[in-house]
Amino acid sequence: MVLQDTESRAGGVKAYQGGRGYPDVAHAAAVGRYLKGIHFPATKEALIQRARELEAPVGVLSLLARFEERCYYSATEVTREVCSAE
């Protein structure tokens, strides 16, 4: 899969901004972009706070809000949660 396709538009919002280019990859990439620099382990609230600090769009914040209330130990765990939260 080519990541440049994640920049396709969906509903006027680019996939890398939280839109829906390739659903799993786009959201995982969008969430990852807005969690850059976070230190693991991190709670759900820490993930949301970091995304807000990096000015994540509402779609990304909404997705993070649907995460299970627990501690995440790696970016891989966050990616799995993105896929299950959609």
C-alpha positions, 0 to 999 in steps of 0.5 A: 500500500502506498502512503501517498494515497492517504492524502486523498480527500474524503468529505473535504478533509484530507486523510492525514488530517483525520479523513477517510482515505484508506480507513485503517492506514489513514486513521493510524497515520493521522493519530500517529502524527498527532501523538508525535513525541509522546512517551510510553506508557501513556494513559488515554487522557495523556494521548488526548492531551498530546493530540490537543497540544499538536492541534489535532482535528476533531476527527482524531480527538473523537477517535481517541475519545473512543479508546478504552480507558487504560495505559498504552505501552507502545505505538503498536498498541495505539495502532491496534486500538485505532483499528478497533475503535473505528 
